[in-house]
Amino acid sequence: MTPMREPTFLILTALAVRALHGYAVIQEVAALSGGRVVLPAGTLYAALERMTAEGLVAPEGDEVVDGRNRRYYRLTDDGARALADDADRQRRNADTAADRLRQRSTIPR
């Protein structure tokens, strides 16, 4: 699998605990990223459509709140595996970078 783009990684991470509706995903992604990633609604829904087609997320029902429809999405088992794989990939890369930086600090200048 190709490395995930950060918004995809964060959306899947937001859905890892429970199903969320779109606006809640936007809020969760902003919180997870410390405010660095703010998803416009159009971007989020396009990503959710793509991830649904890829089998990473699935619709989990709708509800009407204040006259507006909320569609909930959940992480699928395939989505959880893909998220875990990418988290492992990122962890290995971070460990490699940290090792290299430690080596750099021991090289005389």
KOLVOFI-948313 format. One line per 4 residues: for each residue x, y, z of N, C-alpha, C. Coordinates in nm, 2 decimals, padded with zeros to 4 digits. Layout:
N
X,Y,Z,X,Y,Z,X,Y,Z ~ ...;
END
This chain:
109
00.08,-00.12,00.00,00.00,00.00,00.00,00.09,00.12,00.00 ~ 00.05,00.23,-00.07,00.12,00.35,-00.07,00.10,00.43,00.06 ~ 00.20,00.51,00.10,00.19,00.58,00.22,00.06,00.67,00.22 ~ 00.00,00.68,00.33,-00.12,00.77,00.34,-00.08,00.91,00.35;
-00.17,00.99,00.29,-00.15,01.14,00.31,-00.20,01.17,00.45 ~ -00.15,01.27,00.51,-00.18,01.31,00.65,-00.33,01.32,00.67 ~ -00.41,01.39,00.59,-00.55,01.40,00.61,-00.62,01.26,00.62 ~ -00.59,01.17,00.53,-00.64,01.04,00.53,-00.61,00.97,00.66;
-00.48,00.97,00.70,-00.44,00.91,00.83,-00.52,00.97,00.94 ~ -00.54,01.10,00.95,-00.61,01.16,01.06,-00.76,01.13,01.06 ~ -00.82,01.12,00.94,-00.96,01.08,00.94,-00.98,00.94,00.99 ~ -00.89,00.85,00.94,-00.90,00.71,00.99,-00.88,00.71,01.14;
-00.78,00.78,01.19,-00.75,00.79,01.33,-00.87,00.84,01.41 ~ -00.94,00.94,01.36,-01.06,01.00,01.42,-01.17,00.90,01.44 ~ -01.18,00.81,01.34,-01.28,00.71,01.34,-01.24,00.58,01.41 ~ -01.12,00.57,01.46,-01.07,00.45,01.52,-01.15,00.41,01.65;
-01.20,00.50,01.72,-01.27,00.47,01.85,-01.42,00.44,01.83 ~ -01.48,00.53,01.75,-01.63,00.51,01.73,-01.67,00.58,01.60 ~ -01.79,00.55,01.56,-01.85,00.62,01.44,-01.87,00.76,01.47 ~ -01.85,00.85,01.37,-01.87,00.99,01.39,-01.94,01.05,01.27;
-02.01,01.16,01.28,-02.07,01.23,01.17,-01.96,01.33,01.12 ~ -01.99,01.38,01.00,-01.89,01.46,00.93,-01.83,01.57,01.01 ~ -01.91,01.66,01.07,-01.86,01.77,01.15,-01.78,01.73,01.26 ~ -01.82,01.62,01.33,-01.74,01.56,01.44,-01.60,01.51,01.39;
-01.60,01.46,01.27,-01.47,01.42,01.21,-01.38,01.54,01.19 ~ -01.44,01.65,01.14,-01.36,01.77,01.11,-01.30,01.82,01.25 ~ -01.38,01.82,01.35,-01.34,01.87,01.48,-01.23,01.78,01.54 ~ -01.25,01.65,01.53,-01.15,01.55,01.58,-01.02,01.56,01.51;
-01.02,01.57,01.37,-00.90,01.59,01.30,-00.82,01.71,01.34 ~ -00.89,01.82,01.36,-00.83,01.94,01.41,-00.76,01.92,01.54 ~ -00.84,01.85,01.63,-00.78,01.83,01.77,-00.66,01.74,01.76 ~ -00.67,01.63,01.68,-00.56,01.53,01.67,-00.43,01.60,01.61;
-00.45,01.69,01.53,-00.34,01.76,01.46,-00.29,01.88,01.53 ~ -00.35,01.91,01.65,-00.32,02.04,01.72,-00.35,02.16,01.64 ~ -00.46,02.15,01.56,-00.50,02.26,01.48,-00.43,02.28,01.34 ~ -00.33,02.20,01.32,-00.26,02.21,01.19,-00.34,02.17,01.07;
-00.43,02.07,01.08,-00.51,02.03,00.97,-00.65,02.06,01.00 ~ -00.70,02.15,00.91,-00.84,02.19,00.92,-00.91,02.15,00.79 ~ -01.00,02.06,00.79,-01.06,02.00,00.67,-01.18,02.08,00.63 ~ -01.19,02.14,00.51,-01.31,02.20,00.47,-01.41,02.08,00.44;
-01.54,02.11,00.46,-01.64,02.01,00.45,-01.64,01.93,00.31 ~ -01.62,02.01,00.21,-01.61,01.95,00.07,-01.50,01.85,00.06 ~ -01.38,01.89,00.12,-01.26,01.80,00.12,-01.29,01.67,00.20 ~ -01.35,01.69,00.32,-01.38,01.57,00.40,-01.47,01.48,00.33;
-01.58,01.53,00.27,-01.68,01.44,00.21,-01.63,01.37,00.09 ~ -01.54,01.44,00.01,-01.48,01.37,-00.10,-01.38,01.26,-00.05 ~ -01.31,01.29,00.06,-01.22,01.19,00.11,-01.30,01.07,00.17 ~ -01.41,01.09,00.24,-01.50,00.99,00.29,-01.56,00.90,00.18;
-01.60,00.97,00.07,-01.64,00.89,-00.05,-01.54,00.80,-00.11 ~ -01.41,00.85,-00.12,-01.30,00.77,-00.17,-01.27,00.66,-00.08 ~ -01.26,00.69,00.05,-01.23,00.58,00.15,-01.34,00.48,00.16 ~ -01.47,00.52,00.14,-01.58,00.42,00.13,-01.56,00.33,00.01;
-01.53,00.39,-00.10,-01.50,00.31,-00.22,-01.39,00.21,-00.21 ~ -01.29,00.25,-00.13,-01.17,00.17,-00.10,-01.19,00.07,00.01 ~ -01.31,00.08,00.08,-01.34,-00.02,00.18,-01.28,00.01,00.32 ~ -01.22,00.14,00.33,-01.16,00.18,00.46,-01.26,00.22,00.56;
-01.37,00.29,00.52,-01.47,00.33,00.61,-01.61,00.29,00.55 ~ -01.71,00.29,00.63,-01.84,00.26,00.58,-01.95,00.35,00.65 ~ -02.05,00.38,00.58,-02.16,00.46,00.64,-02.22,00.37,00.76 ~ -02.26,00.44,00.87,-02.31,00.37,00.99,-02.44,00.43,01.03;
-02.51,00.49,00.93,-02.65,00.54,00.96,-02.66,00.69,00.96 ~ -02.78,00.73,00.96,-02.81,00.88,00.96,-02.90,00.91,01.08 ~ -02.89,01.04,01.11,-02.99,01.10,01.20,-03.02,01.24,01.16 ~ -03.13,01.29,01.20,-03.17,01.43,01.17,-03.16,01.51,01.30;
-03.08,01.61,01.30,-03.06,01.70,01.42,-03.08,01.84,01.37 ~ -03.18,01.91,01.44,-03.21,02.05,01.40,-03.24,02.06,01.25 ~ -03.31,01.96,01.20,-03.35,01.97,01.06,-03.25,01.93,00.96 ~ -03.13,01.90,01.01,-03.02,01.86,00.92,-02.98,01.72,00.93;
-02.95,01.65,00.82,-02.91,01.51,00.82,-02.77,01.50,00.86 ~ -02.74,01.41,00.95,-02.60,01.37,00.98,-02.58,01.23,00.94 ~ -02.48,01.21,00.86,-02.44,01.07,00.82,-02.32,01.03,00.91 ~ -02.33,00.92,00.97,-02.22,00.87,01.05,-02.13,00.77,00.96;
-02.00,00.77,00.99,-01.91,00.68,00.93,-01.83,00.60,01.03 ~ -01.80,00.48,01.00,-01.72,00.40,01.09,-01.60,00.34,01.02 ~ -01.49,00.31,01.09,-01.37,00.25,01.04,-01.40,00.10,01.02 ~ -01.37,00.05,00.90,-01.39,-00.09,00.87,-01.27,-00.17,00.93;
-01.28,-00.30,00.92,-01.16,-00.38,00.96,-01.04,-00.36,00.87 ~ -01.07,-00.35,00.74,-00.97,-00.31,00.64,-00.91,-00.18,00.67 ~ -00.99,-00.08,00.71,-00.94,00.05,00.74,-00.85,00.05,00.86 ~ -00.89,-00.03,00.96,-00.81,-00.05,01.08,-00.67,-00.11,01.05;
-00.67,-00.21,00.96,-00.54,-00.27,00.92,-00.46,-00.17,00.85 ~ -00.52,-00.10,00.76,-00.44,00.00,00.68,-00.39,00.11,00.77 ~ -00.47,00.16,00.87,-00.42,00.26,00.96,-00.31,00.20,01.05 ~ -00.32,00.08,01.09,-00.21,00.02,01.17,-00.08,00.00,01.09;
-00.10,-00.04,00.97,00.02,-00.05,00.88,00.09,00.08,00.86 ~ 00.01,00.19,00.83,00.07,00.32,00.81,00.13,00.37,00.94 ~ 00.07,00.35,01.05,00.13,00.39,01.18,00.26,00.32,01.20 ~ 00.27,00.19,01.17,00.40,00.12,01.18,00.50,00.18,01.09;
00.46,00.21,00.96,00.55,00.27,00.87,00.61,00.40,00.92 ~ 00.52,00.48,00.97,00.56,00.61,01.02,00.65,00.60,01.14 ~ 00.62,00.50,01.23,00.70,00.48,01.35,00.84,00.43,01.31 ~ 00.85,00.34,01.21,00.99,00.30,01.16,01.07,00.41,01.10;
01.00,00.50,01.02,01.07,00.61,00.96,01.12,00.71,01.07 ~ 01.03,00.73,01.17,01.07,00.82,01.28,01.19,00.77,01.36 ~ 01.18,00.63,01.39,01.29,00.57,01.46,01.42,00.58,01.38 ~ 01.42,00.56,01.25,01.54,00.57,01.16,01.59,00.71,01.17;
01.50,00.81,01.15,01.55,00.95,01.16,01.61,00.98,01.29 ~ 01.55,00.94,01.40,01.60,00.97,01.54,01.74,00.90,01.55 ~ 01.76,00.78,01.50,01.89,00.71,01.51,01.99,00.79,01.43 ~ 01.96,00.83,01.31,02.05,00.91,01.23,02.09,01.04,01.30;
01.99,01.11,01.36,02.02,01.23,01.43,02.11,01.21,01.55 ~ 02.09,01.10,01.62,02.18,01.07,01.73,02.32,01.05,01.68 ~ 02.34,00.98,01.56,02.47,00.95,01.50,02.53,01.09,01.46 ~ 02.45,01.18,01.41,02.50,01.31,01.37,02.56,01.38,01.49;
02.50,01.37,01.60,02.54,01.45,01.72,02.68,01.40,01.77 ~ 02.72,01.27,01.73,02.84,01.22,01.78,02.95,01.24,01.68 ~ 02.92,01.30,01.56,03.03,01.32,01.46,03.09,01.46,01.49 ~ 03.23,01.46,01.50,03.29,01.59,01.53,03.27,01.68,01.41;
03.26,01.81,01.44,03.24,01.91,01.34,03.37,01.98,01.30;
END
